[in-house]
Amino acid sequence: MSAAKETDRKTIHATTEMKKLMASHFTELAEAKKNGRPKVAWCTSVGPAELLHAMGFLVYYPENHGALLGATRMATEFIPAANAVGYSPEICSYLTADVGAYLKGVTPLTKAYGLKEVPRADILVYNTNQCRDVQDWFAFYAREWNVPLIGVHTHRNIKEVKDYHIADLAEQMKAMIPVLEEVSGNRFDIDKLRETVALSLECTKLWRQVLECGAAKPAPLTFFDATIHMAPAVVLRGLPQAIDYYKLLLKELKERIANSVAAVEGERHRLYWDGMPIWGKLRELSQQFMTLRTNIVASSYCNSWIFDAFDPAQPFESMARAYTELFIVRDESYKEAYMEQWIKTFSIDGIIFHDARTCPNNSNSRYGMPQRMGTRLGLPVLVINGDLNDLRCYSEEQTRTNIEAFIEQLDEKRSC
Ligand code: SF4
């Protein structure tokens, strides 16, 4: 077996099914644009997708497209086109890659699924729970296509979620209904919303169980696997297909656990990853950790699609709670306590913080958290400087060296 093969991730067989699901998701969107129905709503990845499904929209997620631009390494090429029309290289590189690709008339969806262009929005719906960039991102397309832009403004940087946060957000969601009715041509039906919230709840429970498999020793999946297999939780949440898929994946992972099948052969160290993935370098990083017999078994990022609060009995309030309880919405004290819990449950030996240049919202290393957590938990910590999409902000050589030194530190700690 060649060296390259030895460092490849072990195939998860459910991936074949996931690829089919993603293909049919995009084909359905393309068909809808051809036929003019159903209408297409663009939604932020942790936005109120349930409401849009319940109103009869097909839902498209530009962040998924941003990640695809990153993973296919097209992003760095297109970002300058967005910079040229005034979007700073310092803002979200999902935004700049996506807008740049649009301006160039290119999308990775063509090669992957045969779409000529991204499915144009009939309406754009954002939630600022993650950042303000999404509002500005969607505003670009609202101007471009002259379609409605609506959204909700979530309280951010909060420690405890209060009833007034929830009441406010639930009202904001309800206030969107008249515009959604007008664009979709459908009347709002609370029972449909309850059904969709119930489907999202089921999906999120299964996704949590998938991620919790990482607590097994050896772990049956890696962070790099999870960044791929989270796709249905992001783009098919609220639909039955996502539930069927996670049942299939979970079965496979449980079989791996029962048979002690390690995702990383000879697993020696177990790490926690905080921050965005570096989409264009997933493969290289995965291979390096595989070689070092180190598995990143848990992450704040993949946990972002666990929404424990969904409750069909209280659809608006529970959506408001689910989308406010998120890690990214919370203050540092909450984030540290949250991470600590996962770190203990997953028997973590060290923490990696990714400081993504263009995403301060999902970079938690800028206000002393790595130092505080390292000291409190007695764990080695590494901060990687990079970016989710803009590879000009990432030094492969430097990162490789830093990771090697970090693993040596873990080795030394173990031998003490
Ligand atoms: S959270 Fe970060 S990566 Fe996501 S849209 Fe906002 S700025 Fe971009």
Residues whose N, C-alpha, C, O or C-beta is under 5 A from the ligand:
A	BS01	SF4	C92 Y94 Q130 C131 D133 T358 C359 N361 N362
